[in-house]
Amino acid sequence: NLPYDSINDFSPITLVALVPGILSANASLPVLSVQDMVQLVRSKPGQFNYGLPGSMTSGHLSMELLKLIAG
């Protein structure tokens, strides 16, 4: 046991990094929103892929979060 609460005993003091994210799709796809894209991907399992700059990058983690939220 630690002598402090790692969640409540610390305060943020600075922003370390700010990384913008981009989600793009081919213009021929019939989607106008992220919700449309999620519905399209769900309706055609195994037919879509995505690319990332590398494992455990901010883009990778963002996509994993989107997959988690979208189901």
C-alpha positions in Angstrom: 0.0 0.0 0.0 1.2 3.5 -0.9 1.2 6.2 1.7 -0.9 8.4 -0.7 -3.9 8.2 -3.0 -2.5 8.3 -6.6 -5.8 9.7 -8.0 -6.7 12.3 -5.4 -3.4 13.4 -3.9 -2.0 14.9 -7.2 -3.0 17.9 -9.2 -2.2 18.5 -12.9 0.3 21.4 -13.4 1.0 21.4 -17.1 -0.1 20.0 -20.5 2.6 17.7 -21.8 1.3 17.3 -25.4 -1.6 18.1 -27.6 -1.9 15.8 -30.6 -4.6 16.4 -33.2 -6.4 13.5 -34.7 -7.9 13.0 -38.1 -10.5 10.5 -39.2 -10.8 10.5 -43.0 -12.7 8.3 -45.5 -12.9 7.9 -49.2 -15.3 10.4 -50.7 -17.2 7.7 -52.5 -18.4 6.2 -49.2 -22.0 7.1 -48.4 -21.2 8.7 -45.0 -21.5 12.2 -43.7 -20.6 11.6 -40.0 -18.7 9.3 -37.7 -22.0 7.8 -36.7 -22.7 7.0 -40.4 -19.2 5.4 -40.7 -19.7 3.3 -37.6 -23.1 2.0 -38.9 -21.6 1.3 -42.4 -18.7 -0.7 -40.9 -21.0 -2.6 -38.6 -23.2 -3.5 -41.6 -20.3 -5.0 -43.6 -18.1 -6.9 -41.1 -14.6 -7.7 -42.4 -14.8 -5.3 -45.4 -13.0 -2.3 -43.9 -9.5 -1.6 -42.7 -7.7 1.3 -41.2 -4.1 2.5 -41.1 -2.0 3.8 -38.3 1.5 5.3 -37.9 2.5 2.6 -35.4 1.6 0.6 -32.4 0.8 2.4 -29.2 0.9 5.8 -30.9 -1.8 8.4 -30.1 -3.6 7.4 -33.4 -3.6 3.8 -32.3 -5.0 4.6 -28.9 -7.6 6.9 -30.4 -8.8 4.2 -32.7 -8.9 1.7 -29.9 -11.0 4.2 -27.9 -13.4 4.7 -30.9 -13.7 0.9 -31.3 -14.5 0.6 -27.5 -17.1 3.4 -27.6 -18.7 2.3 -30.9 -18.9 -1.3 -29.8 
